[in-house]
Amino acid sequence: MNKGGYKDLIAWKKAMELVAAVYDATDVFPPHEMYGLVSQLRRAAVSVPSNIAEGKSHYSNRDFVRFLRHSRGSLAEIETQVLIAEHRNIFDARKSRTIEPATG
């Protein structure tokens, strides 16, 4: 199962791009959100490629799929937190679309 490394996976590469986008977007959040939405968004974003990498490093497809499901859950967290940021007028909807993951 463990053919090739996790760095070869398109999903991992896209997830790394998502992390960069989340960090860039949250740099402009107000300081009072540093330990709120900023922290939550960044942790959820970092967990996406981390889980992909960890799952790929296991020796069975079943384990890999389990970790991919964890990554998908983190994507749903990010989507929810982006919607909260929009509703709180922390940043505009047009910009937030750059970090909204496709969970479907």
C-alpha positions as CSV (number, residue, x, y, z in Angstrom):
1,M,0.0,0.0,0.0
2,N,2.8,2.4,0.9
3,K,3.9,3.1,-2.7
4,G,5.3,6.5,-3.1
5,G,5.4,9.1,-0.3
6,Y,2.8,11.4,1.0
7,K,4.5,14.4,-0.7
8,D,3.6,12.9,-4.1
9,L,-0.1,13.0,-3.3
10,I,-2.1,15.8,-5.0
11,A,-4.4,15.9,-2.0
12,W,-1.4,16.6,0.3
13,K,-0.1,19.3,-2.1
14,K,-3.5,21.0,-2.2
15,A,-3.8,20.8,1.6
16,M,-0.5,22.5,2.0
17,E,-1.8,25.3,-0.3
18,L,-4.8,25.5,1.9
19,V,-2.6,25.9,5.0
20,A,-0.8,28.8,3.3
21,A,-4.1,30.5,2.3
22,V,-5.5,30.1,5.8
23,Y,-2.4,31.6,7.4
24,D,-2.5,34.5,4.9
25,A,-6.2,35.2,5.4
26,T,-6.0,35.1,9.2
27,D,-3.1,37.5,9.3
28,V,-5.6,40.3,8.9
29,F,-8.0,39.1,11.6
30,P,-8.4,41.5,14.6
31,P,-6.0,40.8,17.5
32,H,-8.8,39.8,19.8
33,E,-9.4,36.8,17.5
34,M,-5.8,35.5,17.9
35,Y,-6.9,32.8,20.4
36,G,-10.3,32.3,18.9
37,L,-11.0,32.0,15.2
38,V,-7.4,32.5,14.1
39,S,-6.2,29.6,16.3
40,Q,-9.1,27.4,15.4
41,L,-8.7,28.0,11.7
42,R,-5.0,27.5,11.7
43,R,-5.1,24.3,13.7
44,A,-7.8,22.8,11.5
45,A,-5.9,23.7,8.4
46,V,-2.7,22.2,9.6
47,S,-4.4,19.0,10.5
48,V,-5.6,18.4,6.9
49,P,-2.1,17.7,5.4
50,S,-0.9,16.2,8.7
51,N,-3.6,13.6,8.6
52,I,-3.0,12.8,5.0
53,A,0.7,12.3,5.7
54,E,0.1,10.2,8.7
55,G,-2.4,8.0,7.0
56,K,-0.2,7.5,4.0
57,S,2.6,6.4,6.3
58,H,0.5,3.5,7.7
59,Y,0.7,0.1,6.1
60,S,-3.0,-0.5,5.2
61,N,-5.5,1.1,2.9
62,R,-8.0,0.9,5.8
63,D,-5.8,3.1,8.0
64,F,-5.2,5.5,5.2
65,V,-8.9,5.9,4.6
66,R,-9.5,6.5,8.3
67,F,-7.0,9.4,8.3
68,L,-8.5,10.8,5.1
69,R,-11.8,10.9,6.9
70,H,-10.2,12.9,9.7
71,S,-8.8,15.3,7.1
72,R,-12.3,15.7,5.6
73,G,-13.7,16.5,9.1
74,S,-11.1,19.2,9.4
75,L,-12.2,20.6,6.1
76,A,-15.7,20.9,7.4
77,E,-14.4,22.7,10.5
78,I,-12.6,25.2,8.3
79,E,-15.8,25.7,6.2
80,T,-17.8,26.4,9.4
81,Q,-15.2,28.7,10.8
82,V,-15.0,30.7,7.5
83,L,-18.8,31.1,7.6
84,I,-18.5,32.4,11.2
85,A,-15.8,34.9,10.2
86,E,-18.1,36.1,7.4
87,H,-21.1,36.4,9.7
88,R,-18.9,38.4,12.2
89,N,-17.7,40.7,9.3
90,I,-14.1,39.8,10.1
91,F,-13.4,39.6,6.4
92,D,-15.4,39.8,3.2
93,A,-17.1,36.9,1.5
94,R,-15.2,37.3,-1.7
95,K,-11.9,36.9,0.1
96,S,-13.1,34.0,2.2
97,R,-13.9,32.0,-0.9
98,T,-10.1,31.7,-1.4
99,I,-9.9,29.5,1.6
100,E,-13.2,27.7,1.5
101,P,-12.5,24.0,1.0
102,A,-14.5,21.8,-1.3
103,T,-15.9,19.2,1.0
104,G,-18.4,17.6,-1.4
